[in-house]
């Protein structure tokens, strides 16, 4: 997918923006013995500072790495289809922390690693169908922290998201900073991320010049996409676009192709991961007959970002910058 001039533009922007902030050693006072946090709308007290954290998936794992908390981790679970990890700013974290599973976390690998905290999310590790839930782990005496992007919002049994996605990122960094006694590191990251995003916003298209954008994750019969509570919502918005699925009060969810056709996006962003490559996804979109009159397809305005860019993670600000670079090339009037 990353070919020719578009790929060059995206890569140059990525280099300029970076994939995340560099956290310098600071004078954090260190963790206290007991911390109460608000997580998914409820108060949770942690009686001690976790020393053997296990995480599920790339974005959650890199939140720990971005805060310099590798020494507090016992391992992570992550499929090996989430991109090349060798060039990320947190390569040392991946080198130092044990890769527990190339699937999702289970009670068995959590117990085997002697975990004292599980940091995961609904559909990012926690799942009712297998019984791997915060309540089940609590019965085993293992505390949990739920990724804020994934919090259930009560609209349906499975719908997720309780706040704008970048606010969710900042909430988790703030909470983790407090829990592990690295509040200054967390504040530095948040300030740097906000500055990166503000710089992009200042150059972004305004008003009617903002192109409409559809996020395509996967699916042929019905597309899997982002509503207003998943990270792509604000990545698109801050980059200067409009998420055509903004009215969907969920994070990651399925919609109908007819709704995509009706909303006629100017640009399609592909989430690059899994067994189906970004190039294969693009070929499908360009050849799928119902989409032939959609502006993004007619003008071949289809770009890709990595999975880790598009879930809550410290890569979100860089994704804003790269997408912003592309959206500024979309002509007014489409």
Beta strands, then each sheet from edge to edge (+ up, - down):
strand 1: 35-39
strand 2: 42-46
strand 3: 53-56
strand 4: 73-77
strand 5: 99-101
strand 6: 117-122
strand 7: 125-126
strand 8: 144-146
strand 9: 212-216
strand 10: 224-226
strand 11: 242-243
strand 12: 252-254
strand 13: 267-272
strand 14: 302-306
sheet 1: 1+ 2-
sheet 2: 5+ 4+ 3+ 6+ 7+
sheet 3: 5+ 4+ 3+ 6+ 8+
sheet 4: 11+ 9+ 13+ 14+
sheet 5: 10+ 12-
end
